[in-house]
Amino acid sequence: MARITIRLDDGLYGRLLDQARSVGATQSAFIRDVLERFEGADPSGIHARFDELHATAIQTLAVLAALVEADSPSVLQKGLADARRLLKQRGLLDPEQDRA
């Protein structure tokens, strides 16, 4: 088995110890578990939970957009333009797709 050495500040190391103790694991076992979940080896782990949250948020916003469009199409268009502007400011919008 390969070994690595990492340096942690005292606060992070303390949180690591607390979390490992809370689940009854050694520091090494706890870190291996975190890395496996981070790398997607745990299909019901943190990535799956974020995907589920994203899907729920998208569905909720789609329903809200449909309701706003039915009542006020101009408000929907303004909201979409504002969303594009915010996404662009944060570097989250592909310039190639920002043609609207």
N, C-alpha and C positions, 0 to 999 in steps of 0.2 A: 504494500500500500504506500502510495506517495505521501509526502509530508510537505506542509507549507508553514511559513511563519508570517504572521501579520502583526502590525502594531495598531493598537486601539487607544484612543484617549480614555482617561479614567471613567468618564461618564458613560461612554458606550460600553466599556468593559463591564461596568456595574450593571447596566441594563441586560447585557448578555448573561451574566451570572444569575440575575433575578429571573429572567425568562427560562433559562435552563433548569433552575431549581423548581420553578413553578410547574414544569411538565415532567419533573423527575428524570432529567437527562443530564449527561455529562456535557461540558462545553463543546467538545468535539462532535458528539452526536447531535446536539442542537444545531450547530453550524452546518453540519452535513444535511440535516433535514431542511433547513432554510434554503440552502443552495439547491437541493433537489427540487423543492417547490418553485424556486425562482426560475430554474431552467425548464420548467414545464413537465417534470417527471411525475408530478402529482396532478392528475387531470382535474381533481376537485379542489385544488389548492387556490392560491391567491390569484393567479391569472384567470382561472375559470370564474372566480367570484367577480373580478373586475369586468370580464366579458359580460356576465349576467347583469351587472349594474349598468353598463353601457347600453346593452340591449333594452333594458327597462326604460332608461332615460330617453333613448331614441323613440321608442314606442309612445311614451308619454308626450314628447314634443311633437310627434306626428299627429296625434289626436288633437293636441292644442292648436297646431297650425291649421288643421282642417276646420276646427270650430271658429278660429279667428277669420279664416278665409271666407267662410259662409256669412259671417256678420260684417266683415270689413276687409275686403281685398287689399285696399291701400295700406292698412295697418300691417297686414301680413308682408307686403312688399317692403315696407320700411324696416320691419323686424329682420327680414332676410338680408337686407342690405347692411344693417347694423351688425348682424352676425358675421357676414363676410368680412367686414372691416375689422372686427375684433380678431377673427381668426388670422387674417393677414398680418395684423400688428404683432401677433404672437408667433408668427412663422409656421402656423398650422394649416395654411391654405396653399396648395400648389399653385404657383403663378400661372401655369398652363390652364388650370381649371377656373381661374378667376376672370372669366370673360363676361360675367353677367353684370 
